[in-house]
Amino acid sequence: MRLFRLLTVLLLGLALLGPVATAPLLAQPVQGQPLDYEAWNRVAARAQEATDSRRASTEALEQLRTELVAWRSSFEAARSTNASAIDTVRAQLAALGPAPADDQPPEAADIATQRSELTQRLTELEAPGRAAEVAHSQADALIRVIDRIVRNRQTDELLELGPSPLNPVNWPVALGAAMDYLTALVTETRNTVTNPTRVAEAKAKALLVLILLAIATVLLLRGRLWTERLTQSVQDRSRTAERYLLAFLISLGQIILPVAGTIALVTAAFVTTMVSGRSEVVLTALPGAALAFFVARWVGGRIFPRSEVIEPPLDLTGQQRLEGRLHATFLGLVLFLYGMINAVGESENWLPGTRNVLLFPLMVLGGLMLLRVARLLALHSRAAEADGDEMPFRNRMTYLLSRAIATVAILGPAISAVGYFKLGYSIVFPTIFSLQTLGFLLILQRVVTEFYVLLTRNREGARDALAPVLAGFVLVIASVPIFALIWGARVTDLTELWGRFLAGFTVGETTVSPTDFLTVVVVFAFGFGVTRLVQGTLRTTVLPRTRIDPGGQTAIISGLGYVGIFLAAIVAITSAGINLSALGYVAGALSVGIGFGLQNIVSNFVSGIILLVERPVSEGDWIEVGPNMGFVRAISVRSTRIETFDRRDVIVPNADLVAGTVTNWTRGNLTGRLVVPIGVAYSTDTRHAAKVLQAIVEEQPMVLLNPPPQVVFVGFGADSLDFEIRAILRDILSIVSVQNEVRHRIIERFREEGIEIPFAQRDLWLRNPEALRGAGGTEPQTAPAATPAATEPATPLAPGAAYLKDSDVDSDGTADGGDPDGSR
């Protein structure tokens, strides 16, 4: 039955994987046996006639297509016949070189004979492959024509206007057909039960029947309830990944146990041998319909859970989740009744009007439940938006999904009521199955996330982790064929797409298939892992035991990484059988772009290689590049990261380090010169001051005594006699601390020795002091001297002069109070 097949595909994906996996095996030719082209010509003629006349049924066309696919696969395999021998002969012809042109001298007779024989041999070897190529093209064309015919028929069938279920003329016929079936079923069952032979056979197997009935009764009446209670008791105790995964596995019993009970009930009925005719149809359809019902209830229970210990997938209240579980149960009931009624209608060959009338109430009920589910999804989207959810895209998609479901819920029953029942069915019931699939994917995504939490013990980071997102992406991609089958795609269409996907695409003379791509990924990943393993071994075991400095060790490890990745890429491409010469055209085209748009990147890349080879700068060096000074923390292919003394990271392009001026304070060794300037008063004994400074610098433990430090009398300053302390430090990185200590000692020793450190002095003069005298002639308090060196008496201020203006202060030190140029 179609319903049971769809549910099986929905849960396990076997309907897709099975044909995909087995069809190529059935189509493989027998090794060593030549193809029968006469038989193929008969099949091709029959297929051509069927497609031209278009009188064959869809089932006949599908059978014919299966036969053509088998032949096409055989031809596909035959296209590579004598491939190794053909390569050998072509290599021999290539060794002979090109044949001489007409205007050139003829080649030697033995070479010409050999070339002729090889050419003839090559033609003979290529003949089977060329014949298979022609037949393959013919089979592929016939398959395409059959697919087009079948799709056109499906479209016409969907758009066919049938009897309207709202037409009262069809009601008596439909009700009469249903009553006739029920009457015939009761009569058939009564006759079977009263049949002495059947009764005797049933009594002989009474014990087995009773056991099966007992199992069915327990599983149907109590199995789901026990499983649900056990699930709640496990996951309600605490919110841990272990409990969620265990509860998920236990919850599957809500599907398995009732379905197993249904199967046990059906088996018991068949064991009694009292099943025949109409009852057999009902019992055969019962397990599939029961599966649809219990799956719908299970999905509803996981999407709309009772407990809030485990975070619900949707942001809904407890009452709204209860409504969601009720709607999911009614959707399962719709699927159950549809499966049963449809099975009976097919066995009884009911008229389209009868089926439409009997199934239309289910269509309306399904549309109503879809409308209620759409409302819950819209409420979730609004609640998440009100809570400030950080994923507006997901909320927007959920809202759009709710609108689409609501549209289908209204449109499906409406067009079915008009008479386009098959079209209404093709959008309402696939929507129900799609909702179940989406719910199942959401549950699986949560399972993957909890499994990630179980492995990493990091629930806080699981929401933003990449692994669960990638797993969810894989689940979505894997579900695409299932959605395609739900919405009416044929299995043959999917197998055709899968075959074309496996065939790959052609670039020039190179064909790239998914197998080649997978080979590239696996080989490159292996090479990359080996490279990282060797780098780690060198970094932790080999290089630390050598005398190579840390910068050189880093350069060796980085260079090895670049070489290893490059070799891994080359080996991966060649292992996949991809001709690297075909990439020459791509490289030539890219060179133009590199020359114009990527020249800076290439320049930095080459500069990075130079830095790693010549090593003018290594990690840990103290360098100065332009205005930036700090320690080199990392040298990559494109840039170098420098950590400044204020703990900021400065990214410097490698080209600046190679082409510009770089000061490396720690290159080769850590020694460096310290210079401390100091000035003394003109009245100081210069030789005594020099001896004091010499003693100060020599007592510093970081100062080298060979070469000895120097105190240099550098000149006569405007305010002082200038000296410089010059010394070589053992570690230039301690220059700041040494400077600090030296300056402190200079202050201390100069105080002990009575040596004065001069500083600039300034006299303050008042302009127009007579203007500041008051009318009463009283003398105000004199202003304090601006500096200790001011020897002139303070000018008295008038009582009313509370402040001095900026223009009243002479800052140039001239006695006349004017500007330095004498203008005032």
C-alpha positions in Angstrom: 0.0 0.0 0.0 1.2 3.5 -0.7 0.5 4.8 2.8 2.6 2.0 4.4 5.4 2.6 1.9 5.5 6.3 2.6 5.7 5.7 6.3 8.5 3.2 5.9 10.4 5.7 3.7 9.7 8.4 6.3 11.1 6.5 9.2 13.9 4.3 7.7 14.6 5.6 4.2 14.7 2.1 2.9 12.5 2.7 0.0 15.1 5.0 -1.5 18.3 3.3 -0.3 17.1 -0.2 -1.4 16.4 0.6 -5.1 19.5 2.8 -5.3 21.7 0.1 -3.9 20.2 -2.9 -5.7 19.4 -1.5 -9.2 23.0 -1.2 -10.3 23.7 -4.8 -9.1 20.8 -6.1 -11.1 22.0 -4.3 -14.2 25.6 -5.5 -14.1 26.5 -7.5 -17.2 27.9 -11.0 -16.9 31.7 -10.9 -16.9 33.2 -12.4 -20.0 29.9 -12.6 -21.9 29.5 -10.3 -24.9 26.4 -8.1 -25.2 23.5 -9.4 -27.3 22.8 -6.4 -29.5 20.1 -8.3 -31.4 18.1 -8.7 -28.1 18.8 -5.0 -27.4 17.5 -4.0 -30.8 14.2 -5.8 -30.1 13.8 -4.1 -26.7 14.6 -0.8 -28.2 12.1 -1.3 -31.0 9.4 -2.3 -28.5 10.2 0.8 -26.3 10.1 3.1 -29.4 6.8 1.7 -30.4 5.3 2.2 -26.9 6.5 5.7 -26.6 5.3 6.6 -30.1 1.8 5.2 -29.7 1.5 6.2 -26.0 -1.2 3.5 -25.5 0.8 1.5 -22.9 -0.3 1.8 -19.3 1.9 3.5 -16.7 2.7 0.2 -15.1 3.8 -1.2 -18.4 6.0 1.8 -19.1 7.6 1.5 -15.7 8.4 -2.2 -16.3 9.9 -1.2 -19.7 11.9 1.5 -18.1 13.4 -0.9 -15.6 14.5 -3.1 -18.5 16.0 -0.2 -20.3 17.9 0.9 -17.2 19.4 -2.6 -16.9 20.6 -2.4 -20.6 21.9 1.1 -20.1 24.0 0.0 -17.1 25.4 -2.9 -19.2 26.3 -0.5 -22.0 27.9 1.8 -19.4 30.1 -1.0 -18.2 30.9 -2.0 -21.8 32.1 1.5 -22.7 35.4 0.7 -20.9 36.0 -2.6 -22.7 39.6 -3.1 -23.7 40.6 0.1 -21.9 44.0 -1.1 -20.8 44.8 -2.5 -24.2 43.7 0.7 -25.9 46.0 2.7 -23.6 48.9 0.4 -24.5 48.4 0.8 -28.2 48.0 4.5 -27.9 51.3 4.7 -26.0 53.0 2.7 -28.7 51.6 5.1 -31.4 52.8 8.1 -29.3 56.2 6.5 -29.1 56.4 6.3 -32.9 55.6 10.1 -33.1 53.3 11.8 -35.6 53.1 10.6 -39.1 55.1 12.7 -41.6 53.1 15.2 -43.6 52.6 14.9 -47.4 55.3 17.5 -48.1 57.8 15.7 -45.9 60.1 12.7 -46.7 58.4 9.3 -46.0 59.3 7.4 -42.9 61.0 4.0 -42.9 59.1 1.1 -44.3 59.2 -1.0 -41.1 58.0 2.0 -39.0 55.2 2.7 -41.5 54.1 -1.0 -41.3 54.2 -1.0 -37.6 52.2 2.3 -37.5 49.6 0.7 -39.8 49.3 -2.4 -37.7 48.9 -0.4 -34.5 46.3 1.8 -36.0 44.3 -1.1 -37.2 44.6 -2.8 -33.9 43.4 0.4 -32.1 40.4 0.5 -34.4 39.5 -3.1 -33.5 39.9 -2.5 -29.8 37.8 0.7 -29.8 34.9 -0.9 -31.8 33.1 -2.6 -28.8 33.3 0.6 -26.8 31.9 2.7 -29.6 29.1 0.3 -30.2 28.3 0.4 -26.5 28.5 4.2 -26.5 25.9 4.4 -29.3 23.6 1.9 -27.6 24.0 3.7 -24.3 22.9 7.0 -25.9 19.8 5.3 -27.4 18.8 3.7 -24.1 19.3 7.0 -22.2 17.1 8.8 -24.7 14.3 6.2 -24.5 14.4 6.4 -20.7 14.1 10.2 -20.8 11.0 9.9 -23.1 9.3 7.4 -20.8 10.0 9.6 -17.8 8.5 12.6 -19.6 5.3 10.6 -20.6 4.8 9.3 -17.0 5.3 12.8 -15.5 2.8 14.3 -18.0 0.3 11.6 -17.1 0.7 12.3 -13.4 0.1 16.0 -14.0 -3.0 15.3 -16.0 -4.3 13.0 -13.3 -3.8 15.6 -10.6 -5.5 18.3 -12.6 -8.4 16.0 -13.6 -11.8 17.3 -12.5 -13.7 14.5 -10.7 -17.0 14.1 -8.9 -17.5 16.6 -6.2 -18.0 15.1 -2.6 -20.5 17.9 -1.9 -22.8 16.8 -4.7 -25.8 15.1 -3.1 -26.2 12.8 -6.1 -23.0 11.0 -5.0 -24.0 10.5 -1.4 -26.5 7.6 -1.7 -24.1 5.7 -3.9 -21.2 6.2 -1.5 -23.2 5.2 1.6 -24.7 2.3 -0.3 -21.2 1.0 -1.2 -20.0 1.4 2.4 -23.0 -0.5 3.8 -22.7 -3.2 1.2 -19.1 -3.7 2.1 -19.8 -3.9 5.8 -22.7 -6.3 5.2 -20.5 -8.5 3.0 -17.7 -8.4 5.6 -20.0 -9.5 8.4 -21.6 -12.3 6.2 -18.2 -13.5 5.1 -16.9 -13.6 8.7 -20.0 -15.4 9.9 -19.6 -18.0 7.2 -16.0 -18.5 8.0 -16.6 -18.8 11.8 -19.3 -21.4 11.3 -17.3 -23.5 8.9 -16.5 -26.8 10.7 -13.2 -27.2 8.9 -12.0 -23.8 9.8 -13.2 -24.2 13.4 -11.3 -27.5 13.7 -8.1 -26.0 12.3 -8.5 -23.1 14.8 -8.9 -25.4 17.7 -5.8 -27.3 16.8 -3.8 -24.0 17.1 -5.8 -22.7 20.0 -2.8 -22.4 22.4 -0.7 -20.4 19.9 -3.7 -18.2 19.1 -4.3 -17.5 22.8 -0.7 -16.7 23.4 -0.6 -14.2 20.5 -3.9 -12.7 21.6 -2.6 -12.3 25.2 0.6 -10.6 23.9 -1.5 -8.4 21.6 -3.8 -7.4 24.4 -1.0 -6.5 26.8 1.0 -4.6 24.3 -2.0 -2.6 22.9 -3.6 -1.8 26.2 -0.7 -1.3 28.5 2.5 -1.2 26.4 2.3 2.4 25.4 1.3 3.5 28.9 4.1 1.6 30.6 6.6 3.1 28.2 5.3 6.6 28.6 5.5 6.4 32.4 9.0 5.0 32.3 10.1 7.7 30.0 8.7 10.4 32.3 10.3 8.9 35.4 13.7 8.8 33.7 13.8 12.3 32.3 11.9 14.1 35.1 14.5 13.4 37.7 17.3 15.7 36.4 18.3 17.5 33.3 21.3 15.5 32.0 22.3 14.2 28.6 22.4 10.6 29.8 18.8 10.7 31.0 17.6 12.5 27.9 19.2 9.9 25.6 17.9 7.0 27.7 14.4 8.5 27.8 14.5 8.9 24.0 15.4 5.2 23.5 12.7 4.2 25.9 10.1 6.4 24.2 10.6 4.5 21.0 8.7 1.8 22.8 5.5 3.9 22.3 5.7 3.0 18.7 7.3 -0.4 18.8 5.2 -2.1 21.4 1.7 -1.1 20.1 2.7 -1.9 16.5 4.1 -5.2 17.7 0.8 -5.8 19.5 -1.1 -5.0 16.2 1.1 -7.5 14.3 0.5 -10.1 17.0 -3.2 -9.6 16.7 -3.1 -9.9 12.9 -0.9 -13.0 13.1 -3.3 -14.6 15.6 -6.2 -14.0 13.1 -4.2 -15.5 10.3 -3.2 -18.5 12.4 -6.8 -19.4 13.0 -7.2 -19.7 9.1 -10.5 -18.0 9.5 -9.4 -15.0 7.4 -10.3 -14.7 3.7 -11.4 -12.2 1.2 -12.4 -8.9 2.7 -11.2 -9.6 6.2 -7.8 -10.4 4.8 -7.7 -6.9 3.1 -8.6 -5.2 6.4 -6.0 -7.2 8.5 -3.3 -6.7 5.9 -3.8 -2.9 6.0 -4.1 -2.7 9.8 -0.3 -2.8 10.7 0.6 0.0 8.3 -2.4 2.2 9.4 -1.5 1.5 13.1 2.1 2.5 12.4 0.9 5.8 11.0 -1.2 6.5 14.1 1.4 5.6 16.7 4.2 7.5 14.9 2.0 10.6 14.8 1.3 10.3 18.6 5.0 9.7 19.4 6.1 12.7 17.4 3.5 14.9 19.0 4.5 13.7 22.5 8.2 14.6 21.8 7.5 18.0 20.2 4.8 18.9 22.8 6.1 17.2 25.9 4.2 17.1 29.2 7.3 17.9 31.4 9.4 21.0 31.3 12.4 19.4 33.0 13.8 18.9 29.5 13.5 22.1 27.5 10.6 21.8 25.0 11.5 22.3 21.4 8.8 24.9 21.0 8.2 27.9 23.3 4.6 27.2 24.3 2.7 27.0 27.5 1.5 23.8 29.1 -2.0 24.2 27.9 -0.8 24.9 24.3 1.4 21.8 24.4 -1.6 19.8 25.5 -3.5 21.1 22.5 -0.5 20.1 20.3 -0.5 16.5 21.5 -4.3 16.4 20.9 -3.9 17.7 17.4 -1.1 15.2 16.6 -3.3 12.4 17.8 -6.2 13.5 15.6 -3.8 13.7 12.6 -2.7 10.1 13.4 -6.3 9.1 13.4 -6.9 10.7 10.1 -3.9 8.8 8.6 -5.2 5.6 10.2 -8.7 5.9 8.8 -7.4 7.0 5.4 -5.2 4.0 5.1 -8.0 1.6 6.0 -10.6 3.2 3.7 -8.2 3.5 0.8 -7.2 -0.1 1.1 -10.9 -1.2 1.1 -11.7 1.1 -1.8 -8.9 -0.4 -3.9 -9.9 -3.9 -3.2 -13.6 -3.2 -3.9 -12.9 -1.0 -7.0 -15.1 1.8 -5.7 -16.0 4.5 -8.1 -14.1 7.9 -7.8 -17.3 9.6 -6.5 -17.7 7.0 -3.7 -14.1 7.4 -2.6 -14.3 11.2 -2.7 -17.5 11.2 -0.5 -16.1 8.8 2.1 -12.6 10.4 2.3 -13.7 14.0 2.2 -14.6 14.2 6.0 -11.0 13.0 6.7 -9.7 15.7 4.4 -11.7 18.4 6.3 -10.6 17.0 9.7 -7.0 16.9 8.5 -7.2 20.5 7.3 -8.7 21.6 10.6 -5.9 19.9 12.6 -3.3 21.5 10.3 -4.8 24.9 10.8 -4.5 24.4 14.6 -0.9 23.2 14.4 -0.1 26.3 12.2 -1.6 28.5 15.0 0.7 26.8 17.6 3.8 27.4 15.4 2.8 31.1 15.0 2.5 31.4 18.8 5.9 29.9 19.2 7.4 32.3 16.7 5.8 35.3 18.5 6.9 34.1 21.9 10.5 33.6 20.8 10.5 37.0 19.3 9.1 38.6 22.5 11.8 36.8 24.5 14.5 38.4 22.4 15.6 35.2 20.8 19.0 35.5 19.1 17.9 33.5 16.0 15.4 35.7 14.2 16.0 33.7 11.0 14.7 30.5 12.5 11.7 32.3 14.0 11.0 33.9 10.6 11.1 30.5 8.9 8.9 29.0 11.5 6.4 31.8 11.0 6.5 31.4 7.2 6.0 27.6 7.7 2.9 28.3 9.8 1.5 30.5 7.1 2.2 27.9 4.4 0.5 25.1 6.5 -2.5 27.3 7.1 -2.8 28.0 3.4 -2.7 24.3 2.6 -5.2 23.5 5.4 -7.7 25.8 3.7 -6.9 25.3 0.1 -6.8 21.5 0.1 -10.3 20.8 1.3 -11.6 23.7 -0.8 -10.3 22.4 -4.1 -11.3 18.9 -3.1 -14.9 20.1 -2.6 -14.9 21.5 -6.1 -13.9 18.2 -7.6 -10.1 18.3 -7.8 -9.9 15.6 -5.1 -6.6 14.1 -6.1 -5.0 17.6 -6.2 -6.3 18.3 -2.7 -5.1 15.0 -1.5 -1.6 15.6 -3.0 -1.2 18.7 -0.9 -2.9 17.9 2.4 -1.6 14.5 3.2 2.0 15.2 2.0 1.9 18.2 4.3 0.9 16.0 7.2 3.8 13.6 6.4 6.2 16.5 5.9 5.2 17.9 9.4 6.0 14.5 10.9 9.3 14.4 9.1 10.2 17.9 10.3 9.3 16.9 13.8 11.4 13.7 13.5 14.3 15.8 12.3 13.9 18.2 15.1 13.9 15.3 17.6 17.1 13.8 16.0 18.8 17.2 16.1 18.1 17.4 19.8 19.5 13.8 20.2 22.7 14.8 18.4 23.0 17.9 20.6 22.6 15.8 23.8 25.1 13.3 22.5 27.5 16.1 22.0 26.9 17.3 25.5 27.5 13.7 26.7 30.9 13.6 25.0 32.1 17.1 25.8 30.4 17.7 29.2 29.8 21.3 28.0 26.1 22.1 27.8 26.7 25.9 27.8 28.8 25.6 24.6 26.6 23.1 22.8 24.3 25.7 21.5 27.1 27.5 19.6 29.2 24.5 18.8 29.9 23.6 15.2 29.6 19.8 15.4 25.8 19.7 16.2 25.1 22.2 13.4 27.0 20.1 10.9 25.2 17.0 12.1 21.9 18.8 11.6 22.9 19.9 8.2 23.7 16.3 7.2 20.3 15.2 8.6 18.6 17.8 6.5 20.5 16.8 3.3 19.7 13.1 4.0 16.0 13.9 4.4 15.7 15.6 1.0 15.0 12.3 -0.9 12.3 11.4 1.7 10.6 14.8 1.2 10.8 14.2 -2.5 9.0 10.8 -2.2 6.4 12.3 0.1 5.5 15.0 -2.5 5.1 12.5 -5.3 8.5 11.9 -6.8 9.1 8.5 -8.2 11.8 6.2 -6.9 13.1 5.9 -10.5 13.4 9.7 -10.7 15.6 9.7 -7.6 17.7 6.8 -8.8 18.2 8.6 -12.1 19.4 11.7 -10.3 21.6 9.7 -8.0 23.2 8.0 -11.0 23.9 11.3 -12.7 25.3 12.6 -9.4 27.7 9.6 -9.2 28.7 10.1 -12.8 30.0 13.6 -11.9 30.8 16.5 -14.3 33.4 17.0 -16.9 35.9 19.9 -17.1 37.7 19.8 -20.4 39.0 16.2 -20.6 38.8 15.5 -16.9 35.7 14.0 -15.2 35.2 14.8 -11.6 32.8 12.5 -9.7 31.7 12.4 -6.0 34.0 9.4 -5.6 36.9 11.4 -6.8 36.0 14.2 -4.5 35.7 11.8 -1.6 39.1 10.4 -2.5 40.7 13.9 -2.5 39.2 14.7 0.9 40.3 11.4 2.5 43.8 11.5 1.1 44.3 15.2 1.9 42.9 14.7 5.4 45.4 11.8 5.9 48.3 13.8 4.6 47.3 16.8 6.7 47.1 14.6 9.8 50.5 13.1 9.1 51.9 16.6 8.6 50.5 17.8 11.9 51.8 14.6 13.6 55.3 15.2 12.3 55.2 18.8 13.3 54.1 17.9 16.9 56.8 15.3 17.2 59.5 17.8 16.1 58.1 20.5 18.3 57.9 18.4 21.5 60.6 15.7 21.1 63.3 16.4 18.4 63.9 20.1 18.1 64.0 20.9 21.9 67.1 18.6 22.1 69.0 20.5 19.5 70.9 23.8 19.7 68.6 25.5 17.3 67.2 28.7 18.7 63.4 28.9 19.3 62.9 31.2 16.3 64.7 28.6 14.1 62.6 25.8 15.5 59.4 27.7 14.7 60.6 28.4 11.2 61.4 24.7 10.6 58.0 23.6 11.9 56.1 26.2 9.8 58.1 25.4 6.7 57.4 21.7 7.2 53.7 22.4 7.6 53.6 24.4 4.3 55.5 21.7 2.4 53.4 18.9 3.9 50.1 20.6 3.0 51.2 21.3 -0.5 52.4 17.6 -1.0 49.1 16.3 0.6 47.1 18.4 -1.9 49.2 17.2 -4.9 49.0 13.5 -3.8 45.2 13.8 -3.2 44.5 15.3 -6.6 46.6 12.7 -8.4 45.2 9.8 -6.4 41.7 10.8 -7.6 42.9 10.5 -11.2 42.6 14.2 -11.9 45.0 15.3 -14.6 46.9 18.2 -13.2 47.7 19.5 -16.8 44.1 20.4 -17.1 44.5 22.8 -14.2 47.1 24.7 -16.2 44.4 26.6 -18.0 42.9 27.6 -14.7 46.3 28.6 -13.3 46.9 30.7 -16.4 43.6 32.5 -16.0 44.2 33.1 -12.3 47.7 34.5 -13.0 46.1 37.5 -14.6 44.0 38.1 -11.5 47.0 37.5 -9.3 49.0 40.0 -11.2 46.5 42.8 -10.8 44.1 42.2 -7.9 46.1 39.8 -5.7 49.6 41.2 -6.0 49.7 42.5 -2.4 48.6 39.1 -1.1 51.2 37.3 -3.2 53.8 39.8 -2.1 53.0 39.2 1.5 53.0 35.4 0.9 56.5 35.5 -0.7 57.7 37.8 2.0 56.5 35.3 4.6 58.5 32.5 2.9 61.6 34.8 3.0 61.1 35.5 6.6 60.9 31.8 7.4 64.0 31.0 5.3 66.3 33.9 6.1 64.9 34.4 9.6 65.8 38.1 10.0 62.9 38.1 12.5 61.9 35.2 14.7 59.1 34.7 17.2 60.0 36.2 20.6 62.3 39.0 19.1 61.9 42.6 20.2 61.6 44.6 17.0 60.7 48.1 15.9 58.9 48.6 12.6 58.0 52.2 11.9 56.0 53.5 14.8 55.4 50.0 16.2 57.7 48.4 18.8 57.1 45.1 20.6 57.6 41.4 20.6 57.0 39.1 17.7 54.4 36.6 18.7 53.5 34.8 15.4 54.7 34.7 11.8 52.1 33.5 9.3 52.1 33.3 5.6 50.6 36.7 5.1 51.4 38.8 8.2 53.3 39.0 11.4 51.7 39.6 14.8 53.5 42.0 17.2 52.5 42.4 20.8 53.3 46.0 21.9 54.3 47.0 25.4 50.8 48.1 26.2 49.5 44.5 25.4 48.0 45.4 22.0 48.4 43.2 19.0 49.6 44.9 15.8 49.3 43.0 12.5 52.1 43.9 10.2 52.1 42.7 6.5 55.2 40.6 5.8 56.1 42.8 2.9 56.8 45.7 5.3 59.2 43.5 7.2 61.1 42.5 4.1 61.1 45.8 2.1 61.1 48.3 5.1 63.6 49.1 7.8 63.3 46.9 10.9 65.2 47.3 14.1 65.8 43.9 15.9 66.9 44.6 19.4 67.4 40.9 20.3 68.7 39.4 17.0 71.6 37.0 17.7 72.0 37.9 21.4 70.2 39.8 24.1 73.0 42.3 24.9 72.3 46.0 24.2 73.5 49.5 25.2 72.0 51.6 27.9 72.3 55.4 27.6 71.2 57.6 30.6 71.7 61.4 30.1 72.2 63.6 33.2 73.1 67.3 33.9 74.9 69.0 36.8 75.3 72.6 37.8 78.1 74.7 36.4 79.6 75.0 39.8 80.1 71.2 40.1 83.5 69.5 39.9 83.1 67.6 36.6 85.7 64.9 37.4 84.2 64.2 40.8 80.7 64.0 39.2 82.1 61.6 36.6 83.6 59.3 39.3 80.3 59.2 41.1 78.3 58.3 38.0 80.9 55.6 37.1 80.5 54.0 40.5 76.7 54.1 40.1 76.7 52.3 36.8 79.3 49.7 37.8 77.3 48.6 40.8 74.4 47.5 38.6 74.4 43.6 38.2 73.0 43.7 34.6 75.8 45.9 33.3 78.7 44.2 31.6 82.2 45.2 32.9 83.8 44.1 29.6 83.6 46.3 27.7 83.5 48.6 30.7 80.8 51.2 31.1 81.6 54.8 30.3 80.7 58.3 31.7 81.1 60.8 28.9 81.1 64.6 29.3 79.1 65.4 26.2 78.9 69.2 26.3 77.9 72.5 27.9 74.1 72.9 28.0 72.1 76.1 28.4 71.4 75.3 32.1 73.8 72.5 33.0 76.9 70.5 32.3 75.7 67.5 30.3 77.0 63.9 30.9 75.9 60.5 29.5 76.2 57.1 31.1 76.9 54.5 28.4 76.8 50.8 29.4 76.3 47.4 27.8 73.5 45.3 29.4 73.5 41.5 29.6 69.8 41.5 28.7 68.4 44.4 26.8 64.9 43.4 27.8 65.7 44.7 31.3 66.7 48.2 30.1 63.7 49.8 31.7 64.3 48.4 35.1 68.0 49.3 34.9 67.3 52.8 33.8 64.9 53.2 36.7 67.4 51.9 39.3 70.3 54.1 37.9 68.2 57.2 38.1 67.2 56.5 41.7 70.9 55.9 42.6 71.9 59.2 40.9 69.5 61.2 43.1 70.7 59.4 46.2 74.4 59.8 45.5 74.2 63.4 44.4 72.4 64.3 47.6 75.2 62.6 49.6 78.0 64.3 47.5 76.3 67.7 47.5 76.1 67.8 43.7 73.3 69.9 42.4 71.1 69.0 39.4 70.1 72.4 37.9 66.7 73.2 36.4 65.4 76.1 34.4 64.5 79.2 36.4 62.2 82.1 35.4 61.8 85.6 36.8 58.3 87.2 37.0 58.0 90.9 36.1 55.0 93.1 36.4 54.3 95.5 33.6 53.1 99.1 34.6 53.2 98.6 38.4 52.1 102.3 38.9 48.7 101.4 37.4 48.1 98.9 40.2 48.4 101.6 43.0 45.2 102.4 44.7 43.8 105.9 45.0 44.0 105.9 48.9 47.7 105.1 48.8 47.4 102.1 51.1 49.8 99.3 50.7 48.3 95.8 50.0 50.0 92.6 51.0 53.0 91.9 48.8 52.7 89.0 46.4 55.0 86.1 47.1 58.0 85.6 44.8 57.5 83.4 41.9 60.9 81.8 42.2 63.6 81.6 44.9 65.9 83.6 42.6 63.7 86.7 42.3 65.8 89.4 44.0 63.8 92.5 43.2 61.3 93.7 45.8 57.6 93.0 45.2 55.6 95.8 43.7 52.8 96.9 45.9 49.3 96.2 44.6 46.3 98.5 44.9 43.4 97.3 47.1 41.1 97.1 44.2 43.4 94.9 42.1 42.1 91.5 42.9 43.4 89.6 39.8 46.1 89.9 37.2 45.3 89.5 33.6 47.3 87.3 31.2 48.6 90.4 29.4 50.0 91.6 32.7 52.5 88.7 33.0 55.9 89.1 31.1 56.9 85.6 30.1 60.0 86.4 28.1 62.2 87.4 31.0 62.9 90.9 29.5 63.3 93.7 31.9 61.1 96.1 30.0 58.0 94.0 30.1 57.8 93.9 26.3 57.7 91.1 23.8 61.0 89.3 23.0 61.3 91.2 19.7 61.0 94.5 21.6 57.8 95.6 19.9 56.3 96.6 23.2 
